């Protein structure tokens, strides 16, 4: 029997991009992809880095979610100072279970981007197409604003 469940995706970026992933989760999950990351759903996401106990529980959840996902989708711009996002990528690489780590944006990803498990895409739309294996329209119509890269 063919497994027709949507593929699972952990979304990573700077905390200030939480609304991008919330929109994706609302519109695409679970019918197109199933977004398993939850950090972007926290109403206090903008202040997460200020509370040590909250950070500890948050990172424990992030690690569980990363290890449960089939794909890691990462967005970063040249101006971003990615700290936690790079830790999330490291967790994914160390797990040795991802078919691909999908990088999008103008961030200087470094030499590790040449690993076989890593793919770089010009747009979020291209990354989503690679993740789902469905070109352009995917499984159902998607609001165009969800596929525009936030810069």
Backbone torsions as a table, in degrees:
resi	resn	phi	psi	omega
1	UNK	NA	136.2	-179.2
2	UNK	-81.9	132.6	177.4
3	UNK	-80.4	114.4	-177.3
4	UNK	-104.4	12.6	177.2
5	UNK	-69.3	144.1	177.1
6	UNK	-61.8	146.2	178.7
7	UNK	-65.6	149.4	-178.1
8	UNK	-94.2	137.4	-174.4
9	UNK	-133.9	132.7	170.2
10	UNK	-101.9	127.8	-178.3
11	UNK	-102.6	131.4	-177.2
12	UNK	-131.6	142.6	177.6
13	UNK	-176.4	-173.6	170.9
14	UNK	-62.4	150.1	179.0
15	UNK	-56.3	-33.2	-175.3
16	UNK	-71.2	-2.7	175.9
17	UNK	-98.3	16.1	-176.9
18	UNK	-55.8	-35.0	-177.6
19	UNK	-67.6	-31.9	175.2
20	UNK	-58.5	-50.5	-177.2
21	UNK	-71.5	-32.2	175.1
22	UNK	-62.6	-44.2	177.7
23	UNK	-61.6	-44.2	178.9
24	UNK	-61.4	-44.4	-178.3
25	UNK	-63.2	-42.4	-179.3
26	UNK	-64.8	-40.5	-173.7
27	UNK	-91.8	-31.8	-171.3
28	UNK	-109.1	-19.5	-174.9
29	UNK	-106.5	129.2	8.9
30	UNK	-104.4	11.3	-172.3
31	UNK	-76.1	-34.5	-178.5
32	UNK	-101.9	-53.2	172.2
33	UNK	-134.8	159.6	176.2
34	UNK	-110.6	107.4	-178.8
35	UNK	-81.5	117.9	-176.4
36	UNK	-98.1	-13.7	177.4
37	UNK	-71.3	144.2	-177.7
38	UNK	-124.8	-7.8	-176.9
39	UNK	-55.0	-34.9	-177.0
40	UNK	-75.3	-12.2	179.2
41	UNK	-86.1	-15.5	-177.2
42	UNK	-65.5	124.2	-179.9
43	UNK	-63.4	-20.0	179.8
44	UNK	-102.9	25.9	-173.8
45	UNK	-56.3	-32.9	-178.4
46	UNK	-68.4	-21.3	-178.5
47	UNK	-113.4	13.1	-177.3
48	UNK	-57.5	-35.1	-175.7
49	UNK	-76.4	-2.9	-176.1
50	UNK	-93.0	-16.3	-175.0
51	UNK	-117.2	115.3	-174.6
52	UNK	-61.1	-44.7	-177.7
53	UNK	-66.5	-42.6	177.8
54	UNK	-62.1	-40.1	177.9
55	UNK	-62.6	-43.9	-179.7
56	UNK	-58.6	-49.9	179.9
57	UNK	-65.2	-37.9	178.5
58	UNK	-62.5	-45.0	-179.9
59	UNK	-68.4	-33.7	175.5
60	UNK	-63.0	-43.3	177.9
61	UNK	-65.4	-43.7	179.2
62	UNK	-57.2	-45.9	-179.0
63	UNK	-60.9	-45.9	178.3
64	UNK	-60.2	-43.9	-177.9
65	UNK	-68.0	-40.8	177.8
66	UNK	-60.5	-45.6	-177.9
67	UNK	-71.1	-17.9	178.5
68	UNK	-91.0	-14.5	-175.1
69	UNK	-84.7	154.7	175.4
70	UNK	-89.5	-23.7	-178.1
71	UNK	-138.9	149.6	171.7
72	UNK	-115.9	120.6	179.6
73	UNK	-109.6	120.5	-172.7
74	UNK	-122.7	135.8	175.3
75	UNK	-123.1	133.9	176.6
76	UNK	-155.6	141.2	177.5
77	UNK	-103.8	167.8	-179.2
78	UNK	-58.8	-30.0	-178.1
79	UNK	-84.8	-12.1	-177.3
80	UNK	-69.8	142.0	170.4
81	UNK	-104.5	90.3	-175.6
82	UNK	-84.4	114.9	176.2
83	UNK	-114.1	-67.3	179.0
84	UNK	-60.4	-36.2	179.3
85	UNK	-61.3	-40.0	178.5
86	UNK	-68.2	-33.2	174.6
87	UNK	-64.4	-43.1	178.7
88	UNK	-61.4	-41.3	177.1
89	UNK	-62.8	-43.7	178.0
90	UNK	-59.5	-40.6	176.7
91	UNK	-60.6	-43.1	-179.7
92	UNK	-65.1	-45.8	179.7
93	UNK	-63.4	-39.3	-178.9
94	UNK	-69.7	-25.6	-178.2
95	UNK	-73.9	-22.0	177.5
96	UNK	54.8	37.1	-178.3
97	UNK	-125.2	-9.0	-175.1
98	UNK	-82.4	133.7	171.3
99	UNK	-64.8	-37.8	177.6
100	UNK	-155.1	147.7	166.3
101	UNK	-106.0	123.3	-172.3
102	UNK	-102.0	113.5	-179.4
103	UNK	-104.4	133.3	179.1
104	UNK	-134.2	137.7	174.7
105	UNK	117.1	174.6	-172.6
106	UNK	-91.5	9.5	178.2
107	UNK	-60.2	145.9	175.9
108	UNK	-80.4	96.1	-171.7
109	UNK	-72.7	-16.2	178.2
110	UNK	86.0	179.4	-173.5
111	UNK	-71.6	-21.4	179.9
112	UNK	-65.9	-13.2	179.0
113	UNK	-64.2	-14.6	-179.6
114	UNK	-85.5	-1.5	175.5
115	UNK	-61.2	150.3	-179.5
116	UNK	-60.5	-29.8	-176.9
117	UNK	-78.4	-4.2	-171.4
118	UNK	-114.0	135.2	175.0
119	UNK	-130.3	142.6	179.0
120	UNK	-113.4	135.1	-178.4
121	UNK	-124.1	148.4	179.3
122	UNK	-72.6	-31.5	-176.0
123	UNK	-137.6	159.5	173.6
124	UNK	-62.1	-35.4	178.6
125	UNK	-60.5	-44.2	178.9
126	UNK	-63.1	-41.2	178.8
127	UNK	-64.6	-43.5	179.6
128	UNK	-63.4	-39.1	177.0
129	UNK	-62.6	-42.2	178.6
130	UNK	-65.3	-39.6	-179.4
131	UNK	-66.6	-43.8	-175.4
132	UNK	-86.4	-21.7	-175.9
133	UNK	75.8	9.3	-178.9
134	UNK	-115.9	123.5	-178.2
135	UNK	-74.4	151.3	170.6
136	UNK	45.5	-87.8	-173.5
137	UNK	-70.9	-11.0	-178.9
138	UNK	54.8	-141.9	-176.0
139	UNK	-87.3	-19.1	-179.7
140	UNK	-160.1	164.4	179.2
141	UNK	-60.3	140.0	179.7
142	UNK	-122.2	137.5	178.7
143	UNK	-58.8	129.4	-174.3
144	UNK	-57.0	-35.3	-177.8
145	UNK	-62.8	-22.6	179.3
146	UNK	-71.6	-21.5	-176.9
147	UNK	-98.2	-2.3	176.7
148	UNK	-81.9	132.8	-179.2
149	UNK	-75.6	128.9	179.8
150	UNK	-78.0	115.4	178.5
151	UNK	-127.3	NA	NA
